[in-house]
Amino acid sequence: MTPKLHPRTGLDLRTLLDVAYEQARIGLDEGGIPIGAALFAADGTLLGAGHNRRIQDDDPSAHGETDAFRAAGRQRDYSSTIMVTTLSPCWYCSGLIRQFGIGTVVIGENRTFYGGEDWLHENGIEVIVLDDQRCVEMMSDYITTHPQVWNEDIGVADDADSAE
Amino acid sequence: MTPKLHPRTGLDLRTLLDVAYEQARIGLDEGGIPIGAALFAADGTLLGAGHNRRIQDDDPSAHGETDAFRAAGRQRDYSSTIMVTTLSPCWYCSGLIRQFGIGTVVIGENRTFYGGEDWLHENGIEVIVLDDQRCVEMMSDYITTHPQVWNEDIGVADDADSAE
């Protein structure tokens, strides 16, 4: 696949996405929701990577982006960093990106879920959508086979969800 | 102090705030940033309580509200729950509240920091500000004595912050 270079840093965004995708696959192998993310410095250094841990850790606060942010530890300035995520960031993760002034968010796909990316763009954050087919298929498959867990993860209360 | 009853549930909101305030004091005693929160069910059952853990756990993802949300574990429906926090929720925590459809947010004070509460109100979440003097004083004192840590916690990069 041809590289897609990031104008600000010259980094190949597809290579960065590979790290987030690998995290999502790890999550899937653990029995979890396959959403992964990674936070990079402007020079391409990986600061932290993570994935959704709702199922495997019983932790509803661990979305891909928040897990990667956590793994990166304390940072003094996020303005030049790049958050790469396999899926469009929900409001929770969009709020994280906005509050900490993360400069760029790179989104694997926004077909299966559309989060707060327009709001981020309006608030000065660079948003790049790669429309990656691997990410679309991974998430489509998961949502189809695990609709209740998926709804729980995005806070959609499902009245029909009487079964565990 | 006279009770302040919540119209929807009849719960005394000052009593609920005491739980969040106690969490903030625990955080302060641990050497951390004094922001606490607690998530309650509509019948007043405490689902989870927590506090900011940036300093003590080196965890930038643990804000008061996210820590309380995490402590509450997986829930299927947040619409009737009440998030009580000592301080106006930042965008990160406001995003959490919106994404998971938490019905009500009760804010100890919004004088020392003003977060996403108007956005939450516009998006259908009940917002109640108690303007609690204990909370104002606790946070004012902390911001005055620890301006760099505070700026780090809200993602404000401080060029003058060369000292650790």
Interface residues (C-beta under 8 A of the other chain):
Chain A: R54 D58 D59 P60 S61 A62 T66 D67 F69 R70 A72 G73 R74 Q75 R76 D77 Y78 S79 C90 W91 Y92 C93 S94 G95 L96 R98 Q99 F100 G101 G116 E152 I154 G155 A157 D158 D161
Chain B: R54 D58 D59 P60 S61 A62 T66 D67 F69 R70 A72 G73 R74 Q75 R76 D77 Y78 S79 C90 W91 Y92 C93 S94 G95 L96 R98 Q99 F100 G101 G116 E152 I154 G155 A157 D158 D161
